[in-house]
Amino acid sequence: MKYAIVSATAAAFAATAAYAGGHGEKGAGAEAMNAKIEAHFKEVDANADGQVTEAELVAYMTAKAKKEFAEASGGDGMMTLDEVKAHHKAKHEAMMKEHGNMEHGEHKSGDH
Protein backbone atom coordinates (compact mmCIF):
# COMPACT_ATOMS: atom_id res chain seq x y z
CA MET A 1 0.00 0.00 0.00
CA LYS A 2 2.80 2.43 0.89
CA TYR A 3 4.42 1.82 -2.50
CA ALA A 4 1.16 2.76 -4.21
CA ILE A 5 0.93 5.98 -2.17
CA VAL A 6 4.55 6.87 -2.94
CA SER A 7 3.94 6.15 -6.62
CA ALA A 8 0.78 8.27 -6.63
CA THR A 9 2.61 11.14 -4.92
CA ALA A 10 5.50 10.94 -7.36
CA ALA A 11 3.09 10.82 -10.30
CA ALA A 12 1.16 13.83 -9.00
CA PHE A 13 4.30 15.91 -8.67
CA ALA A 14 5.72 14.67 -11.97
CA ALA A 15 2.49 15.74 -13.67
CA THR A 16 2.89 19.15 -12.09
CA ALA A 17 6.44 19.39 -13.40
CA ALA A 18 5.35 18.36 -16.88
CA TYR A 19 2.48 20.84 -16.75
CA ALA A 20 4.95 23.57 -15.79
CA GLY A 21 6.79 22.83 -18.99
CA GLY A 22 10.08 22.19 -17.24
CA HIS A 23 12.24 19.14 -17.62
CA GLY A 24 14.95 19.81 -15.04
CA GLU A 25 16.77 22.39 -17.12
CA LYS A 26 18.55 25.34 -15.56
CA GLY A 27 17.29 28.89 -15.62
CA ALA A 28 13.80 30.30 -15.86
CA GLY A 29 12.24 26.98 -16.93
CA ALA A 30 13.61 25.20 -13.86
CA GLU A 31 12.49 28.05 -11.62
CA ALA A 32 8.98 27.89 -13.06
CA MET A 33 8.91 24.11 -12.62
CA ASN A 34 10.10 24.35 -9.02
CA ALA A 35 7.52 27.05 -8.27
CA LYS A 36 4.73 24.86 -9.70
CA ILE A 37 5.91 21.82 -7.71
CA GLU A 38 6.11 23.87 -4.51
CA ALA A 39 2.64 25.32 -5.06
CA HIS A 40 1.22 21.86 -5.74
CA PHE A 41 2.92 20.41 -2.65
CA LYS A 42 1.44 23.19 -0.51
CA GLU A 43 -1.98 22.50 -2.02
CA VAL A 44 -1.76 18.82 -1.03
CA ASP A 45 -0.23 19.60 2.41
CA ALA A 46 -3.59 20.46 4.00
CA ASN A 47 -2.24 21.28 7.46
CA ALA A 48 0.80 23.18 6.11
CA ASP A 49 3.32 21.26 8.22
CA GLY A 50 5.75 20.70 5.35
CA GLN A 51 4.90 17.00 5.04
CA VAL A 52 2.31 15.18 2.97
CA THR A 53 0.67 12.28 4.75
CA GLU A 54 -1.20 9.42 3.16
CA ALA A 55 -4.46 10.87 4.49
CA GLU A 56 -3.71 14.30 2.95
CA LEU A 57 -2.85 12.76 -0.41
CA VAL A 58 -5.94 10.55 -0.42
CA ALA A 59 -8.16 13.51 0.55
CA TYR A 60 -6.60 15.68 -2.17
CA MET A 61 -6.89 13.01 -4.87
CA THR A 62 -10.45 12.16 -3.82
CA ALA A 63 -11.52 15.81 -4.01
CA LYS A 64 -9.79 16.17 -7.38
CA ALA A 65 -11.46 13.00 -8.70
CA LYS A 66 -14.88 14.17 -7.49
CA LYS A 67 -14.39 17.55 -9.19
CA GLU A 68 -13.29 15.90 -12.45
CA PHE A 69 -16.24 13.49 -12.29
CA ALA A 70 -18.73 16.31 -11.71
CA GLU A 71 -17.28 18.31 -14.61
CA ALA A 72 -17.17 15.37 -17.01
CA SER A 73 -20.51 13.83 -16.07
CA GLY A 74 -22.58 16.95 -16.54
CA GLY A 75 -23.95 16.55 -13.03
CA ASP A 76 -26.11 13.48 -13.74
CA GLY A 77 -23.99 11.07 -11.68
CA MET A 78 -22.79 9.04 -14.67
CA MET A 79 -20.15 9.47 -17.33
CA THR A 80 -20.31 8.26 -20.88
CA LEU A 81 -17.23 7.67 -22.99
CA ASP A 82 -18.25 10.64 -25.15
CA GLU A 83 -18.44 12.88 -22.06
CA VAL A 84 -14.98 11.76 -20.92
CA LYS A 85 -13.52 12.38 -24.37
CA ALA A 86 -15.12 15.83 -24.60
CA HIS A 87 -13.93 16.73 -21.10
CA HIS A 88 -10.38 15.61 -21.86
CA LYS A 89 -10.35 17.50 -25.15
CA ALA A 90 -11.58 20.70 -23.48
CA LYS A 91 -8.94 20.44 -20.73
CA HIS A 92 -6.22 19.74 -23.29
CA GLU A 93 -7.25 22.71 -25.43
CA ALA A 94 -7.29 25.00 -22.37
CA MET A 95 -3.81 23.82 -21.39
CA MET A 96 -2.47 24.33 -24.90
CA LYS A 97 -3.98 27.82 -25.01
CA GLU A 98 -2.39 28.64 -21.65
CA HIS A 99 0.97 27.43 -22.95
CA GLY A 100 0.84 29.25 -26.27
CA ASN A 101 -0.78 26.55 -28.44
CA MET A 102 2.27 24.30 -28.27
CA GLU A 103 2.11 20.86 -29.78
CA HIS A 104 3.09 17.86 -27.65
CA GLY A 105 6.81 17.91 -26.88
CA GLU A 106 7.38 21.50 -28.00
CA HIS A 107 8.63 24.30 -25.81
CA LYS A 108 8.05 28.00 -26.00
CA SER A 109 11.14 29.73 -27.29
CA GLY A 110 13.53 30.34 -24.44
CA ASP A 111 12.21 27.43 -22.35
CA HIS A 112 15.25 25.27 -23.02
Secondary structure by P-SEA (a helix, b strand, c coil): caaaaaaaaaaaaaaaaaaacccccccaaaaaaaaaaaaaaaaacccccccccaaaaaaaaaaaaaaaaaaaacccccccaaaaaaaaaaaaaaaaaaaccccccccccccc
